[in-house]
């Protein structure tokens, strides 16, 4: 089955919030909103292999204090597929247009995993005054690059899994060999890794159906960050940053990273943001899963809300 | 001498129009304006190794009918240098922010050479309603890619010259070996090619001083268009297009392209834009030099003005 926007009946399910769409000129961004427009604006950016509705519970909890927007990036959920054009710069500029055209006021952004890298991009490269503050939720800064300035590269982390996703599912699900992927995952990946995405069972989990596997290739081959070196980006951050750091562990025999970002890499993020003259708050949750906003929404929301209360 | 924004006294000269700057959030865009703000907006984008003032004479001629903005892209003239971040997507999104924040109304864009590729990008990927129409002045569509869908690649055109510029001048003029460049150009390039940029004499011409040679590397290695396939881009054009095609010739013994774009490539551009449902007007000027707007401003302005008069 070739999942994606061209086969919506087979791909998508209904959710607690209505979905809407925004035309950037190149792509249609699918999104949902909770909370009143007179509240401060908060933009939530999902992880790789996640869609906006990963934030559903968090949105409900946040809607008393914020107008919350949760989006699908290009290649996620119901947003447009753009072969050959998955880059951090393009993800980020899509959100610049979304904020300018739809939110239309200064915005706090919180992004998870790859979405956390996009959150970092907005904190560095958005137009003046557009972003008030940024949360990076367990972001693979450096660790999602193929040639990072610091610490393990993507190949030494989740790269092999992303490459396998692309190989057996294909760009835009053009291969869609789910049994082949499951078999290869059992044979070629460390057990902890195939468990992360639920690569077993008869059919793909919902979140994978909504994912363009070309993302996996863009990360595994490095094209996604080829024109966006993370060290340079972090040196240009212009707003206060909250960094939440979840489960991580370095495998002693190989030096491989289990988790999104190593302690050394997270420390370098803080040093670079501080050197850029910006406030940097670091919270460590070594017991928390990668997608804390979905696995423990109360902890995520409390952490975010308490930090936002300290912003000027 | 390390030319560029860090050594302005040694790099820049004065011009007939005042210069101003616009902050995109990531870079400062240097620009000049002519004409009254109640006239239609026209944005001019210079070529590689050119700065905004290449349009000085054309601006004077156009100022009766238009408010004319001429910009330096990142890495050109007085605009910011951005190591590692020279891509068509980034050039284009800088101008999206410039139009939104400075021009602030629907705009006709005309770009030359590499600036013509950026003009094509805006005609395809700008926010809805931002661009009224686009002129591509002798643009190296396909011909500036390292793996084009049609016709000669950059290596079979000006690629060797751009690679040499980067090798002897270095990113941000970090090498600045002008005598070495002149000697290598004599020994390694076909005579017509070194003549194009004036790579001889005791000092670099003014336009080269204002050029970040990292542009040359971004083109010669293909990173500039890595996430922006020209065929895909042209299939997404959303506004009327004027294409002016200047001197070109295919060397029979090598198949190499002398000029910006071959006849076959220009024909494919027209077919793709037409297939996208947009009007495409092609004007051939086989006697005209590459930078017609500077070499024959009257012909450039007449051509542009007559075409714009036919727009709805």
Interface residues (C-beta under 8 A of the other chain):
Chain A: X23 X24 X25 X26 X83 X84 X85 X86 X87 X89 X90 X93 X96 X97 X100 X101 X124 X125 X126 X127 X128 X130 X223 X226 X227 X228 X229 X232 X236 X238
Chain B: X23 X24 X25 X26 X83 X84 X85 X86 X87 X89 X90 X93 X96 X97 X100 X101 X124 X125 X126 X127 X128 X130 X223 X226 X227 X228 X229 X232 X236 X238
